[in-house]
Amino acid sequence: MANKVTAAKEFIKGLWDQNPVFKQVLGMCPVLAVTVSAENGIAMALATTFVLVFSSFVVSIIKNWIPSQVRIAAYILIIATFVTIVDLVMKAQFPALSKALGPFIPLIIVNCLILGRQEAFASKNSVGRAVLDALGMGTGFLIALFLLGATRELFGTGMILGFQIMPEVYEPWLIMILPAGAFLTLGLMMGFFNSYSEKKKAEERNTIVEKYRQAKRQAETKPLEAN
């Protein structure tokens, strides 16, 4: 039972506690560049997740056979293989989306999120844990890019995924689909999530302090009751 809980935590940590965007601030180049729409954000996140999961899978399998002197080069070669697969499939099946994402698909090769997870986790853990970690980080990355893309698309065009959300009288905020809008939206979201996390931590600390005080009061009253 304990193993199941631990395995679940390997996945869940990437959604919030170690979210690649809002907590670790990794992969900022594609995060800021492609999130002009929710569709672009989802596509980039799914491509990144595919590469992250399969790279972690392969690295975890062959980690004991990779000489330490060339491990980074080996990781990059493995990552580049899966990025090439993603790039070719997108160009063949989704040419418009591939064109919209531009060079940011090939640049997944040097995404510090993917290389970092190979060095920090996949190369030190079992295949199952490596895949769960990659899925969690990829899902957290997807959530972050979708939120950013949907927010910018909503205020920048009045739509999300092609569906009109804002009333026709709404005047779109052009800044939201410009680079400045990416920095503004990301900054506000990071501020909100960090503020929420600090508030939860403060509540937990207050709960612990209150329990300690109650236990102390109970300990002080017991000798009086005994007398």
N, C-alpha and C positions, 0 to 999 in steps of 0.2 A: 504493500500500500504506500509505503514511504517513497519507493522508487517512482510510482505513478505520480505522486504529488510533485516530486522533484522534476520529473520529465515535463510535467505541465508547466512548471515555473520556467523551465528553459525556453518554452515557447512564449509564455505570457510576458516575460521581462522585456521583450522587444517591443511590445505594444505600448508600454507606458514607462516603467522604471528606467529602461535603457533605450528609449525610442531614438533611432538614429538621427532624426532631424531635430526634435524639440529638446532632447536631453544631451545627446553626444555631439550634435552639430556637425554631422558628417555628410559628405556628398552635396555640399551647398551649391556647386556649379549647376548641376541639372535641376536641383530643387528650385533655384531662382530663375533659371532660363526657360524651362519648358512648361511651367505651371500657369500659362496664360489661359488655359482651359482645363476643365476636369478630365476630359478625354485624353489630353496629352499627359497629364499627371498620372492617370491610371496606366497608360501604355508604357511610360517610362518606368514606373514602379514594378509592373509585371515583368518587363524585360530584365530589370535589375534583380528581381527576386529569382527568376529562372537561372540567371548566371550565378547568383549567390548560393542557391540550393545545390545545384549540380557541381559547382566548384568545391563547396564544402564536403559534399559526398565523396568526390574523387580524392581530395587532399586528405581526408580522414582515413581513407582506405590505404593510401600509399605513403602516409606520413613517415613510417619507419624506414622506407627505402629512399627517401630524399636526403642527400647529404646536407648537413647544416650550412655549408658554405654557399650552396646554390639554392637554398630553399625559396628565397624571394623570387628569383628568376623562374624557378619551377612553378610557383604559384601564379605568376603573371602569364606564363605559357598556358597553364590550365584555364585560367580565366579568359584569355584571349580566344581559346578554342570555342568556348560557349558563347562568347560575344559575337564571334563570326557567324555562328549558327543563327543567333537571334537576328543579326543584321541582314543576313541573306533571306531568312524567312519573311521578315517584315518588308523588305524590298519586293519580294515576289508576291506576297499575299495582301499587304497593306501599303501600297506605294504612297498614297497620300499622307498617311500617318508617318511613314518613314521619312518623307520629305519634310514634314512639319517638325519632326524631332531633330532633323539635320545631323550634325556631327556628334550629337550627345549620346547616340547609341554606341558608336565605336569607342567613345571616351569612357564607357563603363569599365573598360580594361584598367584604367587608372583610378577608378572610384575608390577612395580610401575606406569606404564602408566594407567593400568586398575584400580587398586585400587585408584590411585590419582583422576581419573575422577569421580569415585563414590563419593568420599569424597568431592571433590571440586565443582562438577557440578550436577551430577544426583540426589544427595540427597537434592538439593536446588532448582531444577527447574522442570517444567512440563515434562510430558512424551515426548511430541513432541520435545521440545528443547533438552532433554537428548539424544534422539535417533539421532537427527541431529548433536549434538556435537560429539557423539560416531562415527557416520559415517564419519564426517570430520576428526577426529583424526585417525581413522582407515585407511582412504584413504591417509592421509599424511604419515602414517607409511608404507603403501604399496608402495607409491612413493619412499620413502627413501630406503627401503629394495630392491626394484627392481633396483634402480640406483646403489646401492652398489654392489648387486649381479651381475648385468650385466657388470659393469665396471671390477670387479675382474675376472669374467669368460672370458670376452673379452681378457684382457691382459694376463690372466693366462693360457688360452687354445686356444685362437683365435676364440672361438665360443660364441654364445648367444642362449640359449634355443635349443641347438643342431644344430643350423645353422652355417656353417662356414662363418665367417666374414672376418677374416684376410687372406691374401694370404698364399699359402702353404709354401713359403719361410720364413714366420714369425717364429721367435724363441720365444716360450711362456716364460713369466716371471714367474718363479716358485714362487717367493716371493708373488705374488698376490693371490695365493690360500693357503698361509700359514697365521698363525695368524698375523704376522707382516704386511702383505698386507692389512688386515682388518683395522688395526690402521692407516696405511698410507693413504688408500683410504678415510676413514672417516674423517681424519684430513684435507686432501686437499679439500674435498667437503664442510666441515663445514667452512673452511677458505674462499672458493669461495662464498658461500651463504651469509656469514656474511659480506664479503667485498661488495657484491652487495647491501645488505640491507643498509649498512652505506652510500654507494654512493647515493642510492635513498633518504635516509633521508637528506643528505647534499643538494641534488638538491631541495627537498621540502623546506628546510630552506632558501636556496638562493632565491627561488621563493617568499616566504613570505616576506623576507627582501626587495626584489626588489619592490614588490607591496606596501610595507609600504613607501619606499622612493619615489615612484611615487605619492602616495597619499599625502605625505608631500610636495612635490614640487608643486603639483596642489593647495594645500591649501595655500602655500606661494605666488603663482602667482595671486590668485583671488583678494586679496586686491589691488594689483597693477593695475589690469585690471579695477577694480571699480573706482579707481582714474583717 
